[in-house]
Amino acid sequence: MDASLQNLVNEWLAIDQNETTRNEVINLVNVGDYATLEQIMHPRIGFGTSGLRAEIGAGFARMNELTVIQASQGFAEYLIQTVPGSQEMGVVVGHDHRHNSQQFARLTAAAFLNKGFKVYAYGFLIHTPLIPFSIKNLKAAAGVMITASHNPAVYNGYKVYWSNGSAIIPPHDKGIASCIEKNLKPLVWDKDLVDHHMLANRTFATDLLKQYWSQLHEFHAENTFSLDMQPLEFVYTPIHGVGLPFVTSALTLFGEQADMTSVPLQDSPNPDFPTVKFPNPEEEGALDLAFKQADTHNIPYVMATDPDADRFAFAEKINNEWRRFTGDEIGCILAYFIFQEYKNAGKPVNNFYVLSTTVSSALMKSMAKIEGFHHVETLTGFKWLGNAAAELEDQGKFVGLAYEEALGYMVGGIVKDKDGVNALLTFLHLLKRLKLQQLSVTQVFIEISQKYGYYVTRNSYFFSRDTQKLRGLVDALRKKSTTNGYPTKLGNYNITNVRDLTADYDSTTVDKKAKLPTSKSSDNVTFELENGQVVMTIRTSGTEPKLKYYICARGSSPEEAQKNATGVCMDIKNEWFKPEQNGLGEP
């Protein structure tokens, strides 16, 4: 064992008070498994704009009780330094059902209590949107949600929200990371402290939930629901997550709970997600049991939320085949529906806004241009969408929808983050409106495409535990040519423009600097092919060991758009990333 690894092991054993993780490290030392020790100890788990997310286990590179306490102590110290009165304002802490989530949440609460913070601690399983909602309504300084969202069962995470109810954005991430580094020694390690500490509030939850349901009812009564709507059957699955009681309560608001048929094998929270390979509704196979349940009951609609119920998915049975709608398709359909309801109510079109990210479909931009409402583009991630929406609402604007292609939807301003429960209720009312018009969702999307243009998105990823390899593959693209470095062709396509938000480069601007915020912490490079016929973004994930690609292609017909998207997808595999040669996995 080299000296640097030995120092990390010594540091770990000196401060870790959890017997399981201590023994895990001791056993690795005893058997001389230095490769695994290096992997779990270095580098330290990074604190980014999504907080923490990693596999559960011993070591500074993993999610465990020690790294959670360290993160909480650092976050608390950062709040004291930057938000006047933050201790009195307090923080909100909640958790989902994943392995160790409850313990991590209780230790998080203890760290903040020890720093003199009032703590609003949820004592039961919640869906993630309740944290940003609670922050807004309690006027708290911040919030922490223990969840790994749709990651595999071996993961957990620590998601951080700011006082405006949105996930944090730079420079807060670096500030918090710096404070964590200065507060590594645990000051308190007490899972029971939150049960009796005078600054712990555990009675607020009932009132907060009443407010959440009240605001949801008020928004939908005004914007999506009408009394002429008739019952409509659909199948719903929470994919072993926390969603079912929250979806049931949402349906009760308008007496629609009888519309839902659930999936018994996936109804209850189960941290092992035993019936799916990945608990992500985007992944193949995740909705198979729901499809089977729907077929059994002859129901043509399936809806789903991911395990922490902040994402929403939809599928429709057409011509005896299930069609899963992409995140972009759902987003555009929702925007179209919400806008039409808004316009039909006689409200001012020039005050209506839809937000989406740089990797979302260009169809939304086309829709906004033709209809005359505003479309705002942000960086990838709901932290950017939520903060942009908050700024617009402060100016008196109506944000009808903010969405990202990864099945995340913020309907209205109830929560400044994606909310799968709210999105599901909105989509149900959309389905009921279409039923009155005897239209399918597929038919409506065809009409949308005919009106605003044929766009096809093709999004996927490569994965590798070697995240430096993934970043290296993207960096190699910056050295492809002798002119500006970036490649000038891909397959038969000319690359006409490049925007690199890692290197602060944009070929379309006068000074060649990017207009959107830049960051060197991850890769984000967009290539425009043939003057916009295809727009493709390559980015490394901040929360998973993935190299993601997002392709949006247009054409004069659906077939041509699909052909362009498929061709570019094959070209980036064969010419740029060569998964077999580079040892990359694919879904």
N, C-alpha and C positions, 0 to 999 in steps of 0.2 A: 504494500500500500504506500503510495507516494505521500509526501508531507502535507500537501494541500487537502487531499482526501482524508488523511488522518485527522487534520484539524477540524474538518467538517463533522466527522464522526464523533470526535471528542466534544465538540460544541453541542451536538445533538444529545448525546448521553448526559451532558451536564444540565440540560434544561427541560428535556422531555419528561413529563410526569405521567404519561399514559403507558401502562404496563405492556399493552399489546404492541404498540409501535416501538417501544424501547427494545423489547425482545426480538422484534423483527430485525432491527439493526444489529443487535448483539449476535444473533444467529448467523447473519451474513458475514460478520467479522470472523466468527469462529470457524466457518467453513471456507473462508478465504475467497468469497465471491465478490471480488473487488469491482468487477464490471457492473454488476447490479447496484452495488453501493454507489458507484460513480453516477449511474443513471438516476437514482432516487435522491441523491444529494446535490447534484449540480446540473444545470444552473438552478438557483433558487426560483421557486414558482413566481412568475412575473405578474405584477399588478398592472393591468391595462384598463382601458375604458369600459370593459365588461367586468372588471374586478378580477376574481380568480376563477380558474377552471382547470382541473387536472384529474388524473386518476387518484383514487383513494388509496392511502397507504403511508408507510413511514418515509421520512426524508423531507428535506427542504424543498424538493421539487414536486411534492405531492400535496394533495388535500388531506389534512389531518388536524387533530386538535391543536397542536402547536402552531402550525402555519395559520390557522384560523384566528387564534388568540393574537399572534403577531400582527396580522392584518387589521384586526379590530383595534388594537392599541395604537397602531400607526394612524388609522383612519380617525380615531377619536382625537388624537393629538393634532392632526391636520385641521379638523373642524374647529377646535379651540383656537387655533392660530388664525383661521381665515373667516370664520362666521361669528360675528359678535352675538353673544347670548345663546350660542348653540347648545350649551348644556341645559339651559332652562327650556329651550325649544324642544329638545329631545330627539331621539332617533326611534324609528320603527323597525322591528325585527320580526321576520317570519320565515317559514320553512315549508318545503314540500315533503314527500314521503321517501326520498332516496335514503340509501344507507348512510347512517350517521347524521342525517340532516337535523334531527331534533337536538342531538348533542352539540353540533356545531352552532346552532342557533342559540342555545342556552349559554354556551361559552362566549359567544359574541355579545349577548346581553350583559353578561358578567363583566366583560372587559370595559364596556361603556359605563356601566354602573360604577365601577371602581374609579373611573375618571370623572365622576360627578355628573353624569348625564341622566336625565329622565329617560326612561326606556319604555316604549309601548311594545310589549311582547305578545305576539299571537301565540296562544297556547294550543292551537289545533292546526291541522293541515289547511293551507290556503293556496289559492292560485296566485301566481306572481303579480298580476295587475293590482291586487289589493295593496301592495306595498306603495307604489307611486300614488294610488288614490288616497291612501291613508296619510301620506306625507302632505299632500295638498290640503286635505280637509282638517288635519291636526295642526297645520303650519309648523311641521317638524323641520329640523335642520337637515335630516338625511334619512336614509333607510337602507337596510340590508336584507336581501332575500337569499336564503340558502337553497340553491337549486342548480342543476346542470342541464335544465331545460330538456332538450331532446337527445342529449348525448347517451351513449351506451351505459349500462348499469354500473360499470366500474368507476364512473366519473361522479364527481360532485363539484359544486361551484359556490361562489360568494359574489352575488351581484349587488352593485352599489348604485344608489340613487341620490341625487342632490336635492336641495330644498325646493326646487321648482317642480319636483315630481318626475323629472326625466333622468335617464341614466347619465352618468358623468361623461364629460367631454374634456379634452385637453384645455388647460394645463393641469387640471385636478388630478389626473391619473399619475403624472410624474411627481406632483407634490405629495400625494398620498404614499407613493412608493418610497420616496425619500424619507418620510416620517416613519414608515415601517422599518426601514434599515436602522433607524435610530432608536427603535423601541422593541428590540428582539427578545429581551428577557421577560418572561411572563410575570406579571405583577399579581395576577389572581388566576386561579384554576379551579373554579367552583361552579359546577352545573346547577347547583341548587340555589345559588344566590338570588336569582330572579324571582324565586318563590316567596321571599320574605323581605327583600330590600325595600326601604322606604321610597326609593325613587322609581321602583318598578310599577308600572300600571298594567294590570292584566284584566281590567274590567271594561276597557274602552271598546272592545271588539264588537259587541252586540250593536252598539249605536253606530259604529262605522259601517257595518254591513247593511243596516237599515238605510243609511245615507246612500250607499252604493246602489242598492236596489231602487231607491226613490229616484235618483238621478238617471238611472238607466230607463226607468219607466217614463219619466218626463221627456227624455230625448226621443224615445221611440214613439210615444203617443203623438208627438209633434211632427216627427220627420219620417217615420217608416210604416207605422201601423194604421190601419183603417178598419172600421167596423164591418165593412163588406167582405173582409177576408174570411175564407172558409177553412176548416181543418185540413191539414195536409200531413200525411204520414212520412216520416223519415227515420232512418237508423242512425244512431249516434254511438261513437266509441271514444272514451277518454284514453285509450291505449295504456291501460294499467296506471293511469295518472290520477290526479286529484279533481278532474273536471266535472264528474257526474253530479255531485250535489249542487255545484254552482250553475251548471246548465239547467238542472231541474228547477232551481229557484228562479232563474231568468225566464223560463217558459211559464212559470206560474204567474208572472206579472200580468200576462194577458190571457190567462186561462188556456194556455197551449200545451200544457204538460202531457196531455193524452196523445199529442201528435208524435211523440218520441217512442221508438222502440230501441232498447239498449242492447249491448252485446255482453251477455252474462260472463263469459270467460275473461273479459277485459274491463268489467265495471269497477272493480275494487282496486285501490292503490296497491301496487306490488313493485318493490324496488328492483326486482330481478327481471321484469318484463318478459315473462316466460313464453309468451306466444308469438313474439316477434324477434327478428334478428336485430333490428334497430328500432327504438321507440320514436321514430320520426315519421310523421304522416307523408313526407315527401318520398320516403324510400319504398322501393318495390316490396310488396308483401305486407306492409304495415296495415293495410285496410282489408286484407283478404277475409278475415273473420267477419268483418262488417258486411262485406259483399255477400258472404254466405248467408248471414242473418237476413239481409234484405231480400235475397232470392227466395228464401224459405217463406217469407211473408208477402212476397210479390210487391215490394216497396222499391220505387225507382230512384230514391235519393239516399246518399250516405254522407254524413257530416262527421268530422273528427276534430279533436283538439290534441295537442301534444301533451306530454306528461304534466307540465306545470300550467297548462291551459292558457298560454298566451298566444299560441298559433292556431290557425283554423284551416281545415281542408275540406274540400267538397268533391263529390263524384256523382255522376248521373248515368242511369242506364238508358242507352239509346240503341235501338235496333238489336236488342238482346246482348249488347256488350257494354261493359262498364267503361265510362270515360272519366278519368281523373283530370280535373282542371288544374293547370299550373298556377303558381302563386301570382304570376302576372295576369293570367286570364281572370282569376277571381278578383284581383284588384281592379282591373278595368271594368268588369261587370258591376262590382260594387259602386265604383265611382259614377258609372252611367246611371245606375238606379237612384243613388242618393242625390245626384244632380237633378235628375228629372223630377223627383219628388219636391226638391227645393224650388226649382223653377216653376213647377205647376202650382206651388203655393203662393206665387206672385212675389217671391223674394228677389232682391237685386243680384243678377248674375255676376256683376263685377265685384261682388263681395265674397264670392265662393272660391275656395282654394282646395286644390288637391296636391299632396306632396308625395314624391316617390324618390328612389335613390338612383345613383348613377348607373347601377347595373340592372335597373328595371326596364321594362319594355318601352320602346319609343312610341307605342300605340297611345299611351296616356298623353304624351306631348301633343300628338296629332289631334286627339279628342278635344283637348283644352283649346287648341288654336281654332278649331272649327266652331266649337260651341261658345267660345268667348269667355270662359272662366279662366282662372289663374292656375298655372302649374309651376310648382317650385321643385327643383332638383337638389338633393343633398348628397353628402357622402354616404357610403354603405353603412348600415347599422341604425337601429331605432334610436340610439342616443342622439343622432343628428336630426332625425325626423321629429322626435319629441321636443327637442329644444327649439327647432325652427317653428313648430306648431305653437309652442308657448309664446314665442315672440310675436307671431301673427295675431294670436288671440288677444294679446296685450294691446294691439293696435285696433281692436274691434273687428277683426276679420273673422269670417266663418270658415273653419277648416272642416270640410265635409268628410275627408278621408286622408290619412297618411298610410302608405303601405310600402313594404319591401317584398321582393320576389320570393323570399323564403317563408311564405305563408303568414306574414305578420301584418296585421291591420289595426289601425287606430281609427275608430268611427266616432266622429264628434270629438268633443274635448273633455270627456268624462275622466279619462286616464291619459296621461302624456306618455303612453307606451302602447305596445300592441296588446290586444285583449281578445283572446279567442272566444270567450263567452259572448261579449258584445258583438263580435263579428258574426257568430252563429245566429244570434237573434236577428240581426240585420238581414242575413242571407235567407233566413226562413221567411221573413216578411217579403223579401224580393220574390221568392218562389211562389208565395201566395198571390202576389200581384200578377205574376206571369200565368198562374193557373186561371185567374179570372179572364185573361186574354187568350187562354188556350195555347200558350207558347212554352217550349222547353228552354232550358238555359243554353243548350247547344244552338238552338235556332237564334236566340238573342245574340250570342257571340258571333254568329255568322253575319247577322245584321250590323253589329258594331264594326266588324272587319270590313264589310262592304262600304260602310259610310266613312270610316276613318283610315282605312288602309290595312293591307294584309301584312301582319308581323308575326313571326314565329320566334320563340325563345328556346334556347337549348342550353341548359345549365347543368353542370356536373362538377366532378372533382377527381383529383388524384390524391392518394394518402400515403404517408410514410412517417414512421416514428422519428426519422432524421429530418427535423424541421429546417436545419441549416442546408440540407440538400435541396429542399423545396425552394428556399430563398435563393440558393445558388442558381437554380434553373431559370428563375425569373431574371436574376441579375445577368445571366448570359445573353438574354434578349437585348440588353442594353449595349452589347458589344458585337452585334450581328453584322453591321455594315461599317464601312470606312467613312461615311458621310457624317450622319449625326449619331451613329452607334446603333440605332434601332433598325429592325428589319424593314425592308422596303417592299417585300412581296411575301405572300403566303399562298401556296398553291398557285392557282391562276389569277389570284386577286392582287391588285396593287394596294399597298398600304398608303393611304393618302394623308392621314393625320395620326399623331400620337400624343397622348396625355399621360404623364407619369407623376402620380401624386406622392411617390416616394422620393423621387429626384427633383421635384419642383420644376417640371418641364411640361410645356404645352406648345406644340408646333403651330397652333392656330393664333396665338397671341403675338402682339408686336414685340414684346420683350422676351418671348419664349418662356415666361413664367406661368405657373398654374394659377387659375383664379380661385379654385376651391382650396380649402385647407389641406396642407400637406403633412406627412408624418413619415419618419424613417423606421418606425417600429414594425411596420409590415409593408408588404408590396401591394401596389395598386396601379396597374398600367392598362390604359384603354387604347385600343387600336381601331381606327376607322378605315374600313376597306371600301374602295371604289366610291369615295365621297358620300359615305353613309348608307350604302346598300347593305352593309353588315357592320355592326358595332360590337366589339368584343372586349371584355375586360378580364384580365388575369389578376388574381389577388391571393395572397396567403392569408389564411384565417387567423384571427387573433385568439380564438377559443378552442380550435381543434387542429390536429396535425394534418392539415389539408391544403392543397393548392387548388383553388376553385377557378372555374372559368364560366363566363356568362356570355352567351351569344344571342344577339337580337338581329334577325335578318328580315328584310322586307322584300316583297316581290309584287308582280302584277296579278298574282293569283296565290291562293294558299299553297298550291303545289310548288310554285317557284320559290316562295319564301321558305318552305320546308327544305327544298333542295339546297338552297344557299346555306341554311343553318347546318344541315347535315354535312355538307361538303367542307365547311370551315372547321367543324368539329373533328372530322377525320384528318384534316391538314395539320391542326395544332398537335394532335397525337403523333402523327407520322413524322412531321418535320421539326417540331419544337421540343416536345417533352418525352417522346419515345418510352412509354411506361415499362415495357419489358426490359429494355436495355438499362434503364435507370432504377429498376427495382421498385416501381411505383404500383400501388394497388388501385383498383377501380371498383366502384360499387356494382 
